[in-house]
Amino acid sequence: MVAMHRRVALDLQAHLQRLNWQPGLMLPQLVCEALWLQRPPAQADQMLISVEGDTLAVMLLRKGFPL
């Protein structure tokens, strides 16, 4: 979950629009990394190791599907 003051969110949106980017959903790092790993072609087995602060997360994928 992400929380910010409305003024900050509007300022961020204005900066993104100046870059011709569209503001969208902010996803946790692990979800973004998992989506990256599942992009085609993901025919081989893969392992993602993610370290964030004092947290270690490991995701195993077999042919693009999480185990």
N, C-alpha and C positions, 0 to 999 in steps of 0.2 A: 504494500500500500504506500502511496505517495501522497503527502499533504503539503500544501503551500498556500500562502496568502493569495487571494484573488488578483491583487495588483501584480504580484510576481508572475503568476500564470499568464496574465495578459501581456506582460512585457516579454516573456519567453515566446509566446505565440507571435508577437510582432516581429521579433528577431528571426524566427523560423520562416515567417512569410516573406521577409526581405530576401531570404536565401532561396525563395521559391520552394520551400519544403512545407509539407502539410503536417501540422501537429497530430500526433496519434497516441495510441495506447503505450504506456510505459510498462515494460515487462521485467520481471526479475532476471538477473544475470543468467541463472541456470536455465530458465525457459528459453531465453534468446540463444544460448549456446546449444541447447537441444534442437531448436529449430534449424540452426546452422548445420548441425551434424546430419539432419534428416533431409537436407536438400539433395536433389538428384545429381549425379548418380551415387547412391550410398549402398552399393552391393557388398562391400566388405564389412567385417565386424569392426566396430570402433569403440573407443573408450574416451570419455571426457573426464578430466580431473580438474576441478575448479576449487580454488582456495580464495576465501573471502574473510579477511580478519582471522578469527580463530576457528573458522568452519571449513571443513573439507567435504566436498560433495563429489561423488563418483557416479557416472551414468554409463551403462553398457548398452550398446546397440548391436543387434544382429540383423544384418541386411536392412538397416534403417529403422528397425523397430526396437523400442526400449525393452530391456529384459526386466 
